Amino acid sequence: MSLSYVLMTSARNESKYIEGTLKSVVSQEILPQKWVVISDGSTDGTDEIIQKYANQYSFIQYVRAEPNLERNFASKVFALQIALNIFKNESYDIIGNLDADITFKSNYFVEVLKRFENDPQLGVAGGVAYEEHGGKVVPLEYSFDMNVLGANQNFRKICWEQIGGYRALLRGGEDALADLMARMYEWKVRSFPELQLMHHRPMGVGEGRLLKAKYGLGRLDYSFGYHPLYEIAKCISRLKEPPFITGSMARLLGYSIAALKRESLAIPKEAAMFLRKEQLQRLKIVSNNKS
């Protein structure tokens, strides 16, 4: 394997899960050239766990970041900027963002690198994440040919530099924007179902928090400029995701309220226009296939 890779992780109070992620990485058949793990103001023992592994493995660099008193979704991007500054002195081909609550097999990154090596037009790649709901392990649903889940999003270096990396967004969605910008620059963006990740902390805990999270995703969709017809189709297609039916209703409600308030775009206007064009094309394809 001729390609090399580096990883970056922002962790805040992940003591329950981060050791599983650490074990997954150190057991990889091909280790990262460097892995910068930032504790973003953790108070639960996360730092001690990271430090233990950093003492044992030279490729792991532990960094303690001061807590962000105005914490929001953008704080993750600010924390990862620390890793990016460290990587300026590194030579590598692939850069990956890795959340602190996922696990995967020992050949995972070997397989990711193979896909980059086999396709020079592949700009963003990763596996498909699974979560446990109601005693069942189910895959997270998203467009495998358009998106790579932020839990592990890997970029060809030239693609990463071309899109300007992650952008700090108050409502989150930096991973979705990175996918979108890569597609704008005509890079392939692919999630590979055969490469499986286990996401150990599902979004929210309990139906109430899940509904709140879905509502927030609806507002996020609007801030990206989603076409209303596509938003409706998306919510219908996800009726079977937990919490069943009500989750889609909460997402559509969030979108609708944001539309009524005429909330501003969170991404560049040209990116929103590109996204709407994509969405209308996909709706047309689905309509033609049904007719």
N, C-alpha and C positions, 0 to 999 in steps of 0.2 A: 504494500500500500504506500503510494508516494505522497498522498495528501496528509497534512498535519492539521490539528485543530486545537483551539483553546475554548475554555468554558468560563462563563460568569454566572454567579448566583447571588441574588439579593434575598436575605432571609430575615424575617422579623418574628420572633417568638415561635420558632419552629422546632422546639426541643422534642416534641412528640414524633416528628416525622423525619427530621434532617439526617439522622444517623442511617436510615434506610437509603437515602439518596447518596450519602457518602460511601456506603458500602457498595452500592451499585457502580459508582464511578471507579473506585479503586480496584474493582474486580474486572474492569474492561480488558478485552484482549489487546486493544491498542489504547494506551493511556493518553489523555490530553497532554499537550506540551506544557500548558499551565492552566490551572483552575483557580480563579480568584473568587473567594466566597466572602461576601460582605454581610456582616451582622448589622442590620439597619435599626439600631436602637433597641435591640432585644433585651428583655429583662427576665427571661425564664430559664436561663442555662444554655441557650443556643450557642453562645460564645465559647463556653467550655468544651462543648462537643466538637465544634469546628476546630478549635485550637488543638485538641487531642489528635485529630487526624492530620492537621498541618504539621505537627511535630513528627509524625511517623512517615509522611509522604512529602518529598521535596517539591513535587509539582503543585501542591496545594498551598495557596497563599491566603491566610486569614487577615481580614481587615475589619476593624471596628469603626462604624460610622456613627456620628452623633445623632441622637433621635431627632426626627423632624417634628417640631411642635405643632405644625399645621399639616399633619399627615393627610395625604390624599393619594389617589392612584398614581400621581406623577412622581411621588417620592421614590418608587421603585426605579424609575428611569434615572433619577438623580444619583441613587446609590450605585447603579450599574456604570455610571460615568466614571466612578473610581476605578473600576476594572479596565475600562477603555483607556484610561490614562496610563495604566500599567502595561497594557498590551502594545503601546506605542514603541516599546523597546523589544517587541517580539516579532519573529517572522513566522507566519502561519498562512494556511489556505482557507480554513473554515473557522467561523466564530459562532459559538452556540450560547443561547440563553437557557438556563436550566433552573426550574423552580425547585424549592427545597422540600417538596412533599411528594415526589414521584420515585418509582423504582422501575428497573428494567433489567433484561438479561445481559450476560457478560459480552455478547457479540453485538449489542445494539449499535454502538458507534462504528464498529467495523462495517456493518451493513449500511449505515448512513453515509459513510465515506465512499463506499462502493458506488452508491447511486450518484454522488457528485462526480466521481471519476468517470462513470459511464456516460454521463450526459453533461457536456460543457455548457448547455443552456439552462441547467438547473440552478436557480439562484437561491431558493429557500426550500428546505426539506426537513422532515421529521416523521415520527411515528404517529400512531393514533392512540389517544388516551382512553382508558377505561376507568369507571368508577363503580362503587358498590352502592346500590339502592334497593332497600327492602330485601336484602339477602341475595340479590342478583347482581352479577357483574355485567355492566352494559357499556358499550362504546359511546363516547360523546359524539353527537351528530354535528357535522359541519361539512362544507364542500371540500372534499379531499383534493380536488384539482384546482382549488383556488386559495386554500388557507392551510396554514400550519399552526397548530395550537401553541400559544405562548409558553406553555409548560416546558416544552423543549423545541425551540425554534432555532434552526441552524442555517447560517448564511454563508454563501461563497463570499470571500472577503471583498472582491471587486463589486459585487452586488450591494453588500452592506455599505460600502463607502459611497456608492452611487446614489442610494436612497437617503443617505444622511443618517443612517442608524435609527435608533428609537427616538421618537419625539415625545416630550412630556405632555400628557393630556390629562386634564383635571378629572374626567370621568373614566379614565383608563382607555383601553383599546389600542395601546401602542403597538401590540403585536399585529392586530388587524390592519392598522395603517401601514405597517412595514410590508405586509403581504400585498396590500393594494399598490403601494409605491413600486414594489418589485414588478408587479404585473404591468404597471404603466410603462416601465422601462423594458418591457418585453422579456423579462426573465420568467422561466417556469417556476411555479410554486406548487409543491406536491406534498401531500401526506400519504404515507405508505401503510395501508392497513395491516400488512404482514409484520410490521415493526410495532410491537405493542409496548405501551407504557401503562403503569398502574398509578392513577392519581388518588392519593390516600386522603385528601381532604376535600370532599365534594363542596361545591359552591353553597355556602350557607349551611345551617344546621337546623333541621325542622322545617315544616312547611312555611311558617310565617317568614322566616329569614330567606327561604328560597323564593318566595313570592316577591319580597322586597328586592332581591337580587335580579329577578326577571324584569321587574318594573324598571330597574336601573338600566338593564340591557336595552329596553325599548327606547329610553331616552338617549342612550348611547347610539343606537341605530339612527335616530333622527339627527343627532349631531354629526353623523357621517354623511348625511344627505340621502339616506335610503329612499328609494321610490316607494310611495304608499302601496301600490299594488304588490310590489315585491315583499314589503313588510307583512302584508296580510297573508300572502302565500307562504312566507317563512313561518309565521305563527301557526298556520294550519298544518304545515308539514311537521311541526314539533309538538303537536297535541299529545303525543304518547311519551314525551319526556316528563320526568318528575319535576314538580308536582303536576300530575296529569290534568290536562285541560286548563286548569286554573293558571298554570305557569304561562301558557301561551296568551291567555286573556290578560294577565298582568303585564306581559311584555307589550302587547298591543295597546294597552291603556297608557303605559309609559310613553310610547311613541306618540299617541294621539294627544296627550296633554302637552308634550313638548311642541307638537305642531300647532296647537291652539295658542300657545304662548309665543310662538315664532322664535324659539330659542336659536341662537346663532350656531353656525357650523364650527366644528372643532378642528377641521382639517382644511388644507388648501382647497380653494374653490375648484381648481382644475382636477384635483383628485376626486372630489365629490361628483363632478360631471362625468368623469371616466367611469366611476362606480355605477352611476345610474344607467349609463349606456350598456355596461356589462349586464346589469340586472334585467333590463328590458330585453336584451338578446336572449338571456336564459329563459325568461318567461315565454318568449316567442317559440323557442325550441321545445319547451314543455308542452305548449299549446299545440304545436304542429304534430308532436308525437301522439297526442291524445286524439287528434282528429283523423 
